[in-house]
């Protein structure tokens, strides 16, 4: 399964929780695991609270840790080394349990696609596995 995403800013967090949950529902799997992953080297998948201040804090932290234009070697190729390095910090996947046909998320947890080099057309892969 694949989700297609159009990002609109260079750096942004996009809540994909409802789309992932819908794909789990369509799969019909009641107990198992959903792997949410991206193959993009300048993007990530994270789980956290969907609160506007926290989303802004996450992006600000990434920019402080890995500021653009800080003399990275990769910038000589396409000037986006900071996006690659931010993606390394975030990770490319999350595995979530499926219980009674639904994602097992905490009360405040949401799944985010983290764009670090947009705007772009992106894809998120979903692998849903049934527990034997």
C-alpha positions as CSV (number, residue, x, y, z in Angstrom):
1,X,0.0,0.0,0.0
2,X,1.2,3.5,-0.7
3,X,0.1,7.0,0.4
4,X,0.9,9.8,-2.0
5,X,1.7,13.2,-0.3
6,X,2.2,16.6,-1.8
7,X,4.2,18.8,0.6
8,X,3.9,22.6,0.4
9,X,6.9,23.9,2.4
10,X,10.6,23.1,2.6
11,X,10.3,21.8,6.2
12,X,6.9,20.6,7.6
13,X,5.1,17.9,9.5
14,X,2.1,16.3,7.9
15,X,-0.3,14.3,10.0
16,X,-1.0,11.0,8.1
17,X,-2.7,9.1,11.0
18,X,-6.2,9.0,9.5
19,X,-4.9,7.8,6.1
20,X,-2.8,5.1,7.7
21,X,-5.7,4.0,9.9
22,X,-8.0,3.8,6.8
23,X,-5.5,1.5,5.0
24,X,-5.4,-0.7,8.1
25,X,-9.2,-0.9,8.1
26,X,-9.3,-1.7,4.4
27,X,-6.7,-4.5,4.9
28,X,-9.1,-6.3,7.2
29,X,-6.3,-7.3,9.6
30,X,-7.5,-7.4,13.2
31,X,-4.3,-8.2,15.0
32,X,-0.8,-7.5,13.6
33,X,1.7,-4.8,12.8
34,X,1.6,-1.8,10.5
35,X,5.0,-0.6,9.2
36,X,5.0,3.0,8.0
37,X,8.1,3.9,6.0
38,X,9.5,6.3,3.5
39,X,12.2,5.7,0.9
40,X,13.1,9.4,0.6
41,X,16.5,10.3,2.0
42,X,15.3,13.8,3.0
43,X,12.2,12.9,4.9
44,X,11.2,10.9,7.9
45,X,8.4,9.2,9.8
46,X,7.8,10.2,13.4
47,X,5.1,9.7,16.1
48,X,4.3,12.5,18.5
49,X,1.5,14.8,19.6
50,X,-0.3,16.9,17.0
51,X,-0.2,20.2,18.7
52,X,0.8,23.3,16.8
53,X,3.3,24.6,19.3
54,X,5.0,21.2,19.6
55,X,5.1,20.8,15.8
56,X,6.8,24.2,15.6
57,X,9.2,23.2,18.5
58,X,10.2,20.0,16.7
59,X,11.0,21.9,13.4
60,X,12.8,24.7,15.3
61,X,14.9,22.1,17.2
62,X,15.9,20.4,14.0
63,X,16.9,23.7,12.5
64,X,19.0,24.5,15.5
65,X,20.7,21.1,15.5
66,X,21.3,21.0,11.8
67,X,21.1,24.6,10.3
68,X,21.1,25.0,6.6
69,X,24.2,26.2,4.9
70,X,26.6,25.3,7.7
71,X,29.4,24.1,5.3
72,X,28.3,20.5,4.8
73,X,30.3,18.5,2.2
74,X,27.1,17.3,0.5
75,X,26.0,20.9,-0.2
76,X,28.5,21.1,-3.1
77,X,26.2,18.7,-5.0
78,X,22.7,20.0,-4.4
79,X,22.6,22.3,-1.4
80,X,20.4,20.1,0.8
81,X,22.8,18.4,3.2
82,X,20.8,19.7,6.2
83,X,17.7,17.9,4.9
84,X,19.6,14.6,4.7
85,X,21.0,15.1,8.2
86,X,17.7,16.0,9.7
87,X,16.2,12.8,8.2
88,X,18.9,10.7,9.7
89,X,17.9,12.1,13.2
90,X,14.2,11.3,12.6
91,X,14.4,7.9,11.0
92,X,12.6,6.5,8.0
93,X,10.0,4.2,9.6
94,X,7.7,3.4,12.6
95,X,6.1,0.1,13.5
96,X,2.7,0.2,15.1
97,X,0.6,-2.6,16.6
98,X,-2.8,-3.3,15.2
99,X,-5.3,-4.3,17.9
100,X,-9.0,-5.1,17.1
101,X,-8.5,-3.7,13.6
102,X,-7.1,-0.3,14.7
103,X,-3.7,1.2,15.2
104,X,-2.7,1.0,18.8
105,X,-1.7,4.6,19.5
106,X,-1.5,6.5,22.7
107,X,-4.1,9.2,23.5
108,X,-2.0,12.0,22.1
109,X,0.0,10.1,19.5
110,X,-0.2,10.9,15.8
111,X,1.8,9.7,12.8
112,X,3.7,12.3,10.9
113,X,5.4,12.5,7.5
114,X,8.3,14.8,8.1
115,X,9.3,16.8,5.0
116,X,12.8,18.2,5.2
117,X,13.4,19.3,1.6
118,X,10.1,20.3,0.0
119,X,7.9,21.1,-1.6
120,X,7.8,17.8,-3.3
121,X,5.7,14.9,-4.3
122,X,6.3,12.1,-1.8
123,X,5.2,8.6,-1.0
124,X,4.8,6.6,2.2
125,X,4.8,2.8,2.1
126,X,2.5,0.9,4.4
127,X,3.1,-2.8,5.1
128,X,0.4,-4.5,7.2
129,X,1.2,-7.9,8.6
130,X,-1.2,-10.3,10.3
131,X,-0.2,-11.9,13.6
132,X,-0.3,-15.6,13.3
